[in-house]
Amino acid sequence: QVQLVESGGGLVQAGGSLRLSCAASGVNLQRYALGWFRQAPGKEREFVALITWNSGRTYSADSVKGRFTLSPDNTKNTVFLEMSSLKSEDTAVYSCAARIPYSGVSFDPSDYGYWGQGTQVTVSS
């Protein structure tokens, strides 16, 4: 059974940093793609960042480029989302999701079948 568990959210001042983690069990993430998405109140869920282990590539939304970084820990089957220079508009519930089976890069959350419970990130201005 695939399970994804996020942690690391919290309250931070604008300009600060947070590190989110997504730990997977029941699946070897190295065979698939893992994405981070976020949803702010009253808004649609949106793509944040993605890693595809088979190619070793990462992708980021324009809104977070240069500020958010993905880093996998293969030994722990975990992916970290390092967030820096946080802005008030980054406030949202952040969720990780696995695309299983993997069939190419996708930024559409509807292409991901396995989701974590989400973790709240609140950036105060």
N, C-alpha and C positions, 0 to 999 in steps of 0.2 A: 504494500500500500504506500503510495507516494504521499509524503507529508512535507510541507514547507513551513518553516517557522521563522518569522522576522523578529528582530529585537534591535534596540538601540535608539528608538525614537525618544522625543522629549521636547522640552522647552529650551530655546536658545535665543540669544539676542541677535539682531541683524549684524551680519559680518562674521558671525561665529561659525563653528564647525560641528558636525555630527558624523558618526559612523554607524550606518545600519548594517545589519548582517542578516543573511538568509541561509538558514541551515536546512539541508535536505536529507531526508531518510526515505528508504524504499526505492531509491533510484540513484543511478550514477550520473550526476549532472554532466560529466565529461562527455556524455554521448548526445547531449541535447543543447538547447538554447535556454537561457534564463534571462528574464527581463524584469525590470523594475518599472512600476507604473505608479501614478499618484492620482488622487481624486480630492479636490477641494470642495467645500460645501457649495451645492448648487451648480457644480460644474461636471462635465463629462470626465471620465477616467482618461488620463493621457499618458503617453509613453514618456519614460525618463531615460532609461539606458538598457542596453542589452549586451550579453556576451554569448558568443557561439564558440564552444570549446574546440570543435573539430577544425576550425580555421584559426582559432586564437584571436579572433577579432572582437572589438567592442564598438558599440555605436551609442551615440548620445543625442538627445534632443537639443536643438539649437539653444533653447532657453537655459540649458545647464552646461553647455560646452565650456570647458576651461575651469569649471567650478566643481563638477561632480566627476568622480573616477570610480570605475569598477575594478575590483581586484579579487580574483578567485584564490581560494585555498583548497587545492586539490586533495590534500591529505585529510581535510575535515569536511569535504563535500559542502563547502560553504562559499558564498559570494558576499563580498563586502561592497557597500556603496559609500564611498567617502565623499562627504558633502562639505564644501567650504564656501566662504563668502556668501553665506545664506542671506536670502532676502525675504521680506514678508510674504511675497507672492509664492514662495516655496512651501508655505504652510499647506499641509494636506495630509491625508492618510496614504502612506506609502506601502505598496504591496509588491511582493515578488511573485513571479509566475513562471512555470516551466512549460515549454512547448514540447509535448511528447505525444506522438512521435515527431521528430524534427523533420521539417520539410522546407527549410529555407528561412531566410531572415524575414521577420515580420514585426511591424510596429503596432499592429492591430491587437488590442487586448482580447478580442473574440477568438483569436487563433491560439490562445493559451488555455489549456484545459485544467491545469493544476495551480491553485493559488494558496498563498498563505493567508493568515487572518488579518494582516495589516498592522502597521504601527504608526501612531500619530506623531507628526513633526509640526511643531508650532514655533514660528519665528516672530519674535516681538520686535517692533520697530522703535 
